[in-house]
Amino acid sequence: MRSAFVSAFVSQSLLLAGLLNASAASSETVTLVTPVVYGTHLPGLGTPARDLARALKERSGGALQLDLKEPGEGTAPHEILDKVSDGKVDAGFATAGFWAAKLPAASLFAGFPFGPDAKGYLAWFNRGHGRALYQEMYDQAEIKVRVIPCGFGGAETGGWFAKEIASKEDIDGLRMRIFGLGARVVSRLGAVPVLVPGSNVADAFKKNEIEAAEVYTPSVDRALGVQDAVKRLYLPGWFQPATVFELLINQDRWAVLGPERQSLIETTCGEMLQRTLSEAANLQAAALAAMANQDGVLIETLPNDVIEALRAAWGEIVREEGVRDYFFKEVLEDIETFRGGKQDVDAMEGSASRQAEPAAAAKPTTP
């Protein structure tokens, strides 16, 4: 009888110790070193990372924290993906377009020419195959990260121009600051892409080094003072109708976080998507209105023949990329199918002729 009592007491003690140890482990502070692609001072582009870090700290009671590292604090933006995968940093807050040279489909998850707006991306992530394909892209490439869509940065515009664009012929020969898939599109119309850091765009206009530029979102463009160097801005934002942010976490680090912290991160990022969707739209609308009403910027609409020429050029590039990279074709096909487009991405004439998504906001008017 005594033996049975002692045995039961020992079993209960061990169970209690296990529960206490588990409770202590869950209450330990976990800090994830997290470099970011945009400085957290940039409105709409940098602030989501800062807001995410604050929300996770508050909701976890300080038990889960992101140690944000600004660009230049040890990790360059283009190094984030590899460093997270290799475990040199715990996590990263980025946009997948930075990895397009390594992963051709990456831009499709970040924002691409004539692609979905933020609402379209949110629906694809939540109700379509977006999340599964996003993770599959990294898994196929044996990049050891957990990816979580975690915010929207707003729509970009159709670009800043030193002269009026009356027809597609006016694009021919323009020296334009633009990169990625958008650069390939305008090149088909004769533009000459020029690499200029975003912070140097205003000076590049003043020195006549460029005649046009796709920069960032309106709010960031204004913060950089682009409106002081050039006074003509075009809509719609065909180049990137949405900017999608991703939270990358090293796979091994993710595994040891445990279900409670994993769930907290997933839930918080889901709420960040919802919140930034509306916040980004309002921020960009306010920036456009300020440019028009306070800065003397002429905000115009690109002529139809320019939009049609850009769409046609995009269709050509899509066909080329689909041949070069099957996963690019698979992802774009899935996006277009979800949006109600054709399933055959090789026949992109139909989808290329689809109306461009609106820019960050409607053209502002003077009160």
Rosetta blueprint (number, residue, H / E / L):
1 M L
2 R H
3 S H
4 A H
5 F H
6 V H
7 S H
8 A H
9 F H
10 V H
11 S H
12 Q H
13 S H
14 L H
15 L H
16 L H
17 A H
18 G H
19 L H
20 L H
21 N H
22 A H
23 S H
24 A H
25 A H
26 S H
27 S H
28 E L
29 T L
30 V E
31 T E
32 L E
33 V E
34 T E
35 P E
36 V E
37 V L
38 Y L
39 G L
40 T L
41 H L
42 L L
43 P L
44 G L
45 L L
46 G L
47 T H
48 P H
49 A H
50 R H
51 D H
52 L H
53 A H
54 R H
55 A H
56 L H
57 K H
58 E H
59 R H
60 S L
61 G L
62 G L
63 A L
64 L E
65 Q E
66 L E
67 D E
68 L E
69 K E
70 E L
71 P L
72 G L
73 E L
74 G L
75 T L
76 A L
77 P H
78 H H
79 E H
80 I H
81 L H
82 D H
83 K H
84 V H
85 S H
86 D H
87 G L
88 K L
89 V L
90 D L
91 A E
92 G E
93 F E
94 A E
95 T L
96 A H
97 G H
98 F H
99 W H
100 A L
101 A L
102 K L
103 L L
104 P H
105 A H
106 A H
107 S H
108 L H
109 F H
110 A L
111 G L
112 F L
113 P L
114 F L
115 G L
116 P L
117 D L
118 A H
119 K H
120 G H
121 Y H
122 L H
123 A H
124 W H
125 F H
126 N H
127 R H
128 G L
129 H L
130 G H
131 R H
132 A H
133 L H
134 Y H
135 Q H
136 E H
137 M H
138 Y H
139 D H
140 Q H
141 A L
142 E L
143 I L
144 K L
145 V E
146 R E
147 V E
148 I E
149 P E
150 C E
151 G E
152 F E
153 G L
154 G L
155 A L
156 E L
157 T L
158 G L
159 G E
160 W E
161 F E
162 A L
163 K L
164 E L
165 I L
166 A L
167 S L
168 K H
169 E H
170 D H
171 I H
172 D L
173 G L
174 L L
175 R E
176 M E
177 R E
178 I L
179 F L
180 G H
181 L H
182 G H
183 A H
184 R H
185 V H
186 V H
187 S H
188 R H
189 L L
190 G L
191 A L
192 V E
193 P E
194 V E
195 L L
196 V L
197 P L
198 G H
199 S H
200 N H
201 V H
202 A H
203 D H
204 A H
205 F H
206 K H
207 K L
208 N L
209 E L
210 I L
211 E L
212 A E
213 A E
214 E L
215 V L
216 Y L
217 T L
218 P H
219 S H
220 V H
221 D H
222 R H
223 A H
224 L L
225 G L
226 V H
227 Q H
228 D H
229 A L
230 V L
231 K L
232 R E
233 L E
234 Y E
235 L E
236 P L
237 G L
238 W L
239 F L
240 Q L
241 P L
242 A L
243 T L
244 V E
245 F E
246 E E
247 L E
248 L E
249 I E
250 N E
251 Q H
252 D H
253 R H
254 W H
255 A H
256 V H
257 L H
258 G H
259 P H
260 E H
261 R H
262 Q H
263 S H
264 L H
265 I H
266 E H
267 T H
268 T H
269 C H
270 G H
271 E H
272 M H
273 L H
274 Q H
275 R H
276 T H
277 L H
278 S H
279 E H
280 A H
281 A H
282 N H
283 L H
284 Q H
285 A H
286 A H
287 A H
288 L H
289 A H
290 A H
291 M H
292 A H
293 N H
294 Q L
295 D L
296 G L
297 V L
298 L E
299 I E
300 E E
301 T E
302 L L
303 P L
304 N H
305 D H
306 V H
307 I H
308 E H
309 A H
310 L H
311 R H
312 A H
313 A H
314 W H
315 G H
316 E H
317 I H
318 V H
319 R H
320 E H
321 E H
322 G H
323 V H
324 R H
325 D L
326 Y H
327 F H
328 F H
329 K H
330 E H
331 V H
332 L H
333 E H
334 D H
335 I H
336 E H
337 T H
338 F H
339 R L
340 G L
341 G L
342 K L
343 Q L
344 D L
345 V L
346 D L
347 A L
348 M L
349 E H
350 G H
351 S H
352 A H
353 S L
354 R L
355 Q L
356 A L
357 E L
358 P L
359 A L
360 A L
361 A L
362 A L
363 K L
364 P L
365 T L
366 T L
367 P L
